């Protein structure tokens, strides 16, 4: 298959945590990524359009996506009101020329937000060219019990939302089939968080964000599949490097060791899909 535009490969700024947003730009530029997904969190630079625009200009590397402060640890970033967070993410994305805003399904205790989520999101989408892609999450298990912190559901494939982010660490954590989810989503699949997971980590939180190829997720198969169907979105490396003792350990080996991800990086140059088994 020829003639398709290359799929942009971005680095999530969360991949360099606990280093900060400026260091993520430096690392992404040095390793040859096409751009970044900015995780908005307590780092003031991640919240500032002016500061991010300066980094874009200095490194000549665009912000391709903005991730809203949807985590439990970022509930006070940009205030408590969830709709206000989405509007600020929209403004930041528009300011930077980002194509996508990534958001999580509502938490169960955000009752007003839950009730109006699908309708309110549709209204925001009508007012912008930025895609709002709801990310698949996962339940928490304690023994044989399973509890979801999200509503209407941690799985957005059944929600009435126009765009979805598929995260492969989260499919491992939830025990979902990433290929089935991608096929069910069809053109609603707008964004991919590429990572890996075993589905059997220790502890109650099963989200690992391993380097692709170090878990059990079908990373290579998914990449081949989305290329074959003319995927027009972005693939973002979102891996956990928190145990790295130095930046050298964090950036080497690069987070692209598996056959699937090596192929994706090569596709940036020739825009061709591989033969099966590559």
Beta strands, then each sheet from edge to edge (+ up, - down):
strand 1: 8-12
strand 2: 35-39
strand 3: 62-67
strand 4: 100-104
strand 5: 131-135
strand 6: 140-142
strand 7: 145-147
strand 8: 163-167
strand 9: 189-194
strand 10: 234-237
sheet 1: 1+ 2+ 3+ 4+ 5+ 8+ 9+ 10+ 1+
sheet 2: 6+ 7-
end
